[in-house]
Amino acid sequence: MVTVDEAKNYLRIDIDEDDSLIQTLLNTAIRLCLDVARCEREEFEASNLSKAAVLYTLAYLYEHREYADHHELTLTLRSLLFPLRESENMF
């Protein structure tokens, strides 16, 4: 969905020293977005919103790696991913 090179370009990082950290944060960003969207990975990846949400989350986690307000991040992701979110009480 998003490669480390795409992530580094988005984050405007030219060095390779943080590649491992970026990959870890990228995996975390994808998982967080999937959890907030409450949908299957295939449906998530097919959406135009998914890449923007993952890159936003990655940037937030990278820039706030010392201290991150996960509540604030989750609220933003809920707003961003609202069209994908599945109801918990589906019939």
LINMOQUI-V933222 format. One record per residue. N is the residue number from 1. RES is the residue in one letter. PHI is phi as a letter, one per 40 degrees, with the letter a starting at -180 (999 if undefined). Layout:
# LINMOQUI-V933222
n/res/phi
N/RES/PHI
N/RES/PHI
This chain:
# LINMOQUI-V933222
n/res/phi
1/M/999
2/V/b
3/T/c
4/V/c
5/D/c
6/E/c
7/A/c
8/K/c
9/N/c
10/Y/c
11/L/c
12/R/g
13/I/b
14/D/b
15/I/c
16/D/c
17/E/c
18/D/c
19/D/d
20/S/c
21/L/c
22/I/c
23/Q/c
24/T/c
25/L/c
26/L/c
27/N/c
28/T/c
29/A/c
30/I/c
31/R/c
32/L/c
33/C/c
34/L/c
35/D/c
36/V/c
37/A/c
38/R/f
39/C/b
40/E/c
41/R/d
42/E/c
43/E/c
44/F/c
45/E/c
46/A/c
47/S/c
48/N/c
49/L/c
50/S/c
51/K/c
52/A/c
53/A/c
54/V/c
55/L/c
56/Y/c
57/T/c
58/L/d
59/A/c
60/Y/c
61/L/c
62/Y/c
63/E/c
64/H/b
65/R/c
66/E/c
67/Y/a
68/A/b
69/D/c
70/H/c
71/H/c
72/E/c
73/L/c
74/T/c
75/L/c
76/T/c
77/L/c
78/R/c
79/S/c
80/L/c
81/L/c
82/F/d
83/P/c
84/L/c
85/R/c
86/E/c
87/S/c
88/E/c
89/N/b
90/M/c
91/F/c
